[in-house]
Amino acid sequence: MFTLFGLQYVLIVSVITVFFQTRYKRPDNTVSKSLRLLVVDSALMALAYMAAGSLTACIVLNICVPLVLVLTQSSQFNPKGYFTYAMLFVFLSLIPPAGVDGLMTELAVFWLCVPYLAAAIALYGWLCRRPAAAPPTPAHVLEELGELLPLVIEPAREDELRSRFRALLDKLHQMSYHQQFFSHQTQDNQLYDMVSTLAQRFSYLITDHEWRAELDGPRIRMLRQLAGFVREVADALSNGTADAALAGRAQAMLDRMDIPEGRVRIFSRSLLHMLVLLLRTQGKPSPAVPAYRFSWGELAHKLRRRLSAESFELRFAMRLAAVLTVSNVVSWLLPITHSYWIPLNAFLLLQPSCEDSSYRMKTRSIGTVIGCIVEFLIHPLLPGLGGQLAFALVMISLMYCATPGTWYHPIFSTSYALTLATMTMSETTAATLRLAFLAAAIAIVFVINRFFFPIRKEAAFRNDCKALFRLHNSYWGFIRRGLSGDTDLSVSCGILTYFHMLYESCMRYLTQHPSLPHRDDLQTVLLTLWHMFSELEQMHYLVRTQSVQPDETDTLLAMIDAIEEQLYPIIDGRNIPALRRGLHYRAPGVTYVLTQYLRHAESLLQYKACIPF
C-alpha cells in the first residue's frame, strides 16, 4: 500500500485488519455482507472527509455519527458492535486526504482492500472449516428436543445434554429467514419462530440448576410424557399428518396438569401452549407478505427500547459522542502537530463500561511509557528510512497479535507511531507530545465518565431492573395488539430473548456482590419477574389460539390497562389484589394464567422498598 499510494493511506490497512479480526470466524460472511460493508464504509469515509472540513462539521458529525452507529450496531450484550465502523470514521477524519482528488484516491484504496478482505475471509473459511450441513427442518428440531428432554432428569449425562443442545442451536441458526435482508412472512417462517421459541425456553430450563431441587416423581413423569409427545408431534410434521386431534391432546395435557407450581410446571405449560399454537397453525393458508429483515413491529420495539432514558445503547452513544466531540474540538483548536493523537487515544480509552475505561487508562499509560523507552533505545540503531519502515512493520504486526486492553499492547502501537513521527521531528519532541496528548485524552474521558452519562455496574444493574419491569408492559402491549389482529412471533421472540438476557445480567451482578444490601430479596424479585414473564408468554399463546372469546375482549383490555398502570412503575400497587377477584373467563387456561400472574405481582409489593428504582 505504501509503494502504490503513499504512507498516508496505510491507515486504511489498519482498519481493514480490524475488520478481518472481527469477521473471519463469523458464519455469515456472504457477498451481500461485503457489498454492504463497501457501501456503508464508503459513506462513513465521505462523512469523515466532511468532518475534517470545518469546525462546525466536526462538531455536528462527531455527535451524530457515533449516536447512529451505537444505536444501530451495538447492544448491551454486544457492546463493541459499533467499534470497527466508528474506528474507520474516527481514524480517517483525523488525517483527511487533500481535496476531493485525495478522497477519491482514499476510496479507491478502500475499494481495492474490501475484495482482498473478502478473499482472505473466504480462504480462512475454506482452509479451517468443514462445509456446513443442510439446515434442519422444524420436525428435526422437535425430534431432537424430544430426545434431549429425558436427559434433563439424568445429571450424569449433563455434558451430553449440553453438547447436543449446543449443536442443535448451531443448526437452528441456519434456519433463520431473518438472516436475509429481504424475507417473506410465510407459514414456514412462522413454524421457524415457534420451534425457535421452544428451543429458547428449553435453554432457560437447562441453564438454571435451581429447578432440580423440585424434581420428584410427578414432575419426572411429566417431563417423560412431554418428551414422548414432542417426538410424536415431530413424526406427524414429518409425515404431514399433524392435525387438530394432536392439538386436542396437547390441550388435554394442559387441562389435566396436576404437578405443583414451580419452574417445571411453567416450562411444561409454555411448551404445551406453543405446541397447541403450532399444531393449529399447521395447514392454515398464510399469504406471503414481503418484509424487511426486521418486521416493522420488531424495529419499532427496538427503537423505543434503545431510545429510553435508562437504555445502555443511548447512554453509551451519548458518552461516545461527547468524548469524540470534545477531543476533536481540542485537537482542531491546538496549533500543534500530531494533535490528532488526542481524539485517537480518547476513542480507544472509552469503553462501554466505566470500569473498563479506568482499566484502559492505566494499561495504556504503562504501555505508552514503555513504548517511548523502547523507541529511544532502538531508533538510533535503525539503518535509514528502510530500517525505520521495517521496524514500524514489525511493531504494527506485533500490535495486531497482542490483546487489546493489555499493558503490553500500547508498547507496539506507541513504537509504531513514534517511528513514523520521528521522520519529521526529533525523538524527544515526538515522545513528549505522545505522553502529553495521552494525558489530555485521559482527562477528557475521565471527566465525561465521571460526570456525564456514567454506566457503572451498579447503575447498569438498576437500569436493567427497571427495564425488566418495562418489558412486562411492552409484552402486554403486544398481547393487546393480538386481541384485534395477528401478531408477529419474531417480535415476541425478541422481547423474550431480551428479558432473559437482562435477567441473567442481573443475577450475575447479585452473584458477584454477595454483600449487597437486600441481596436475597432482590433475587426473589428477579425470580418472581421470571415467573410472571413466563405467564405472560403463556397468555400470548392463549390469545393466538383464540382462547379469549370476542365478548371477553373488552374485559381483558381493561385488565391489561389496569395491570400496566399498577406494575410499572410500582408507585402504589394497592389495586393489584382487587384485580384478582372476579376473574372468570370461559377458557380455564386464561383464568389460571391471569390469576397466577396477579398473585406473583401482588407478592412483589412486600419488596417495594428494595427494588432499585
N, C-alpha and C positions, 0 to 999 in steps of 0.2 A: 504494500500500500504506500509506503514511504517512497519507493522508487518510482511508482506510476504517478502519484498525485501530490506528493509532498508530505511533510511531517504534520501539517495542520489537520489532515483528515485521518490521522491514525486513531484519533479519539473514537471514531465510529467503530473501529475494530474492538475496542473495549466494550462498547455497548453490545455488539453482535456476540461477543464472547459470553457476556452475562445472559443474553437470550438463549444461547446454546446450553449453558449450565442449568437454566431453569426449565428447559423444554425437552431435553434429549431423552428423558425417561418417561415422558407422558405418552399415553396411548392414543391421543387424538391429534397427532401431527399429520394433518392432511394438507392437500394442495390448497383447499379453501382457507385453511388457517394461515398458510404462508401468504396468500393473497390479501387476507385481511390485515396481517401484520404489515405488509407493504403499504397498504392504503392508510391505515391508522398512523403508522410511524412517519410516513411522508407528511401527513397533516401536522403531526407534532413537530417535525423539523421546520416546517413553514412557520408554525407558531413560535418556535424558539428563535427563528430569524427575526420575526416581528418584535419579540420581547427585547431583543438586543438593540432595536432601532431607536427607542426613546425611553425616557424615564416613565412617562405615563403608560406606555405599552408594557413596560417591565412590571409595573405595579399591578395593572389590570390582569395581565396574563398569568402572573405568578400567584394571583388569588384564584382565578377561575380554573386554570388547568389542573392544579393539584386537587381541587374540590371535585371536579368531574372524574378524574382518574381514581381517586379513593372510593367515591360513591359507587362507581360502576365496576371496579376491578377488585376491590378488597372487601373483606368481611371480618367479623370478629374471629372467625375460625380459619381464615386465610388472610391474615393482616398484611402480608407483604405482596399481595397480588398486584398492587399499583407500581411496584418498585422499578421494574425494567422499563416501563413506559415513561415514568417520571424521570428516571435516570437519563433517558435519551433527551427529553425536553430540557432538563437542567443542564446537563453537560454541554449540549450544543448551543444553548443560549449564552453560556459563559465565554465561549471562544467562537463568535459568529464568523461566517465567511465574509469575504469582501464583496459586497454588492450582489446583485441578482445573479450575475455570472458565477460567482462563488457559490451561491445557494444551489444553482443547477448542477455544479460540479459535485457538491456535497450530496445531493440527491442521487446523482449518477453513481457515486461511490456506494451509497447505501443500497441502491437497486442491484448493484453487482454483488454485494455481500449477502443479500437475502437468498438468492438461489444457491449460493455456496453454503449458507446456513442450512437450508432445506436438504441439500445433498448430504451434508455431514450428519444431520439427524437421521436421514434415511439409511445412510451407511452404518451408523451405530445400531439402528434397529435391525438391519439385515445381518450384522455380524454377531449381535448379542442376544437376539430374541428368537424364540420359536414362533412359527406362524400361528395366528390366533385361531381358536376353534370357532365353529359356527355358533352364532348366538342361540341361546336356549329358547324354547317356547314357554309360554305360561304354564302349560301342562308339566313340562320338565321341572320348572321351579317348584310347583306344588308337590310333585312326586319326591323331590329331594327334601323339601320341608317335612313331608310325611315320614321320611326315613330318619331325619335328624331329631324329630320330637322325642322318640323313645330314648335317645342318647342324653337328653336333658336330665333324666332321673337316674343316670348312671355316672356318678362323679369320676369313676376310674377311666371313663372314656372321654373326659373333658377335652383333652388335646385333640382327639379325633374330631370331636364336635366342632371345635373352633377352626381347625384347618379346613374341614369340609365346608363349613359355612362361609369362610373367607373365600374359598374357591367359587362358591355359589354367587357371592356378591360380585366377584370379578366378572363372572359370566353375565350377571344381571345388568351390569352397567353397559354391556354391549347391546342390550335390547333397546336402550333408551332412544326413542324417537326425538327426545329433546336435544340430542347431540347435534341434530341437523338445524341449520338456521331457518329453513322453511320446512314445515311439517304439516301433517293433516290430522285433524282430530277424528279418529275413526274408532270403530269398536275394538280393533286390535290394540290401539293405544290405550283405551280405557282398561282393557284386560292387563296391559303392562302396568298401569298405575295401581291397579288393585293388587297384583302379586307383589309389586314393589312395596306397597304398604304392609302387606303380610310379612315380607322378609324384614322390613324395618321393625315391626312390632316384635318379631322373633328375636332380633338382635338386642332389643332392650331387655328381653327376658334373660338371655344367656349371659349378658354382661353384668347383671346385677345379682350378686350372690345372696343377698339378704332373704330373698324369697324361698331359698332352700330350707330355711327353718320351718316353713309352712307345710312341707311335703308330708303327707300322711296317706293312708290307704285310699280314701275317696279322691284326693287330688291326683294321685298316681294313676288311678283308673280313668280319671277324666282325661289326662294327657294321652294315655294309650288309646282311648276311644277317639280322641281328636286325630291322633296320628293315622289310625285306620281310615277315618272318614276323609281326611285330606288326600290320602292315596287313592281312595275311591273316586273323589272328585277329579283328580288328575287323570285317572283312567277314562272317566267319562268325557273329559275335554279332549283327550287324545282320539277317542273313538267317535266323537261327535254325538254322544248320547246324553250329554248334560241336559237336564230338563227340570220342570217345576217340582217333580217328586223329590229330587235331591235337595232342592231349596226347602221343601216342606220338612224333610228330615232334619236339616240344619236348624230350622226354626223350632222344631220339637225339642231338639237338644238344648236350645236356649231356654225354652219354657220350662223344661224339667230339671234345669241345672240346680243342684242342691248342695254344692260344695260351699264351705264358709267363705265369707268375704275376705279378700286378700288379693295378692298380685296374680296368683294362678287363675283365680276366677276372672279378674279383669282381662288377662291375656286371652283366656278361653272365650269370653264373651266377644272381645274385639275380633278374634279370628272367625268366630261363627257369624257375626254380623257381616263381616266382609265377604265370607263365602256365600251368604244369602244374597248379598248385592251382586256378587259376581255371577251366580247361577241365574238370577232373574234378569241380568243384563244380557247374558249369553243368548244369542239367537235373535235379539231385537235389532231391527234395522237402525243404522246410525249413519246419517249422511256425512260425507267428507266435507269439512269446512276448512279452507286454508287458514293457517295460523302461523304466527311468527314463533321463533324459538321459545319464547315465553308467552303464555297467554296474556291478554291484556289484564285480566284479573290478577294473575300472578305478578305481573310487572307493577301494577298499581299498589299491590300489597307490599312489595319490596321497597318501593319508593316511599310509601308512608312510613314504613318501619325505619328506614335509613335516615329519613329527614326528621325523626323525632328528637327531642332535645337530649335524651339520655343515650341515644344510639352511639355505639362505638365508632361507626363509619363517619358520622357527621363531626363528632368531636375531634377525631384524629385528622380528618380532612382540614378542619379549621386550624389545628396546630401546624400542620404541614404548610398550609398556605401562609400562615403568619411567619413561620421561620424563613421560608423562601423569599417572601416579600421583603422582610426586614433585612435579611442578609444580602439580597441582591441590591437593594437601595443603598446600603452601606458600601458595597463593592462599587456601585456606579458612581457614588459621590467621592470616593477616595481617589486622589490623583496619584496612585502608586501602582507600579507594575505588579502583575500576578495577584491583584486584589480579589480575583475570582476564586482564589483558594478559600475565601470566607464562606460563600454560599455552597461551594463544593463540600467542604468539611461539615457545614451545618446540615446539609442534606443527608450525609452519611451518618452523622451523630444522632439525628432524630429517629427514634424508633416508636412503633405503636404503643409500647408500654413505657411509662416514665422511668421505671426501674431499669429497663434495658437501655434507655438513653443514658442514664447515670453510669451504668457499667461501661458503655461505649466511650464516654468521656474519659474514663480512667485508662482503659486499654489503648485508646488512640493516642493519648498523651504519652504514655510509656513507649509505645512503638514508634511514635514520631521522633522522640528524643534519641532513641537508639538508632533510628534510620539516619538522623543527622550525623551521629558519630560515625556510622559505617561510611557515609558519603565522604566525610573528612579524611578517613583512613584510606579509602580505596581510590577516590578520584585522582589524586596526584600520580597514581601508578598506571592510569589508563593511557594507552598509546594513541593519542589523537582522536579525531571525530569517529573513526571506525570503532575504536575501542570503547568510546563512550556509548555509542549506539548498541554495541554488543552487550555491554553491561546493563544498559536500560532494558534490553530484550530479556536478559536473564532475570532481572528484578521483576518485570511485569509478569513473566511466566510463573515465577515463584509466588507472586501475589495471587494469581488465579488458582494456584494449587493450595494456598493457605485457606483456612476457615475464616470468613468474615466475622468480625467482632472479637477476635482473639488479640492478645497483646502483640503477637509477632506479625500479624497481617499488615499493620501500618509500616513496619520496618521496610518491607519491599516496595509498598506504594510510595513512601517518602523517598527512598533511594532512587526510584524511577523518576519521580517528579523533580528532585533536585539535580539529577544528572542532566535532564533536558534543560532545566532553568540555568545551570551554570554555563550553558553555551552562549548566554547573553549577559551574564552578571557574575560577580565573584561568589565563591562558595559561602563566605561569611554572610554576605547580604542575602543570598537565597535561603540559607538556614534560618537566619533571623526572621525573615518575612514568613517563612513556613510556620515557625513557632508562634509568632505574633498573630498571624491570621487564624491559626488553630485556637488560640486563646480567645480571640474575638468570636469565633463560631461557638465555642463552648459557652461563653457568656450569653449569647443570643438564645441558644437552645435552653440553657438553664432557666433564664428568666421566663420564657414562654411556657416551658414545662411547669414551672413553679406557680405562675400566677394566671396563666390563660389556658382554659380548657384542659386541666390535668386529667390524665387517665391512669390514676394509680390503681393498684389491685383492689384496694378497699372500695374506692369509688366505682370501679367496674363491677364489683360484687353487688353493690347497691343498685346500680343501673340494671344489672341482669335480673335481680329480684323484681324490680319494677316492671321490666319487660315481660317476665313470666305472667304477671297479672294482666298486663295489657294484651297479651296473646289470647287470653281467655275471651276478652271482648272481641278481638279480631275473629276468633273462631265462631263466636255467637253471631257476629255479623254475617259470616259465611253461611251459617245454618239458616239465618233469616232469609238470605237470598235463595236458598234451596227450597224454601216453602212456596215460592212463587215461580220457580223455574229450575232448570238443571244446573248443577254445579260442576266445576272443573276439578277433577280429582288431583291434578297436578298441583293446584293451589293448596288443597288440604294436606297433601303430602309435604309440601314445602313448609307450611305452618308447623306441622308435626315434627319435621326434622329440626327446625329452628328451636322449637320448645325444648326438645331433648338435648340439643347442644348446649342451650343455656342452663338447663337443669344439671347436666354433667359438669359444666364450668362452675356452677355454684357449689355443688357437692365437693368438687375438687378443692375449692377455696376453703371450705369448712374443714376438710380433712387435713389441709396443710396448716391450719390455725386452730389447734386443739384448745388453746386458752382463750379463744374469742368469747366475749360475754354472750350468754343465751345461745351458745352453740347448739346444744341439744334441742332447744325449742325451734331454732331455725331449721335444723334437719327435719323436724316434724312438720314444719310449714312446707318445706320443699316436697316431702313425701306426700303430703295432703294435696298439694297442687298437682303432683304427678297422677294421683288417683282421679282428681277432678278432670284433668285433661283427657285421661283415658275414657271417662264417662262422656265427655264432650265428643270424642271421636265416635263412640257408640251412638250418640244422639244423631250425629251426621248420617251414619249408616241407616238409622231408622227413618230419617227424613227422606233419604234417597230411595228407600224401598216403600215409600208412601204408607208408612205405619201411622202417620198423623193424618186423621180424616179431614176433609175440606172444612167441615163445620167446626173443627177444633183449632184451625189455623190462627184465628184472631186471639184465642185464649193463649196459645203458645207464644205469639208475638208479644202480647202484653207481659207474659212471664219473662221473655228474653229482655225486654226493656227494663223491667224491674231488677233482674239479675245484674245487668250491665251497670245500672246506677248504683247498686249496692256493693258490687265487687271491686271495682277499680275507679278511683282509689278507695280503699276501705276507710271511709270517713265515719260512717255510723254503723251500718250493718244490722241495725235492730229489726229491720223488716224481713231479714232472711228467714228466721223461724216461721213467720207468718206465711211466707211463700210456700212452705212445705205442706201447710194444712189445706185440705180440699183438693189436692192433686188427684185427678181421675181422668185418665184417657182410655179409650176403648182398647187400645193396644197395651197389654200389660207391660211390655218392654219399655214403652215411653214413660209410663208412670214410675217404673222401677228406677230407670236411669236418672230421671229428674229428681226423684226422692234421694237417691244416693249422692247426687251432685250437691243438692242443697244441704244435706246432712254434713258433708265434708266442708262446705262453705261456712256453715254455722260453727263448726269446730275451729275454724281459723280465728274467730272473734276473740277467743281467750289469749291469742298470741299477738294481738294488735300492737301491743307496746314494744315488742321486739322486732317486728317487721321493719327492715331498714329503709323506710321511705323518707 
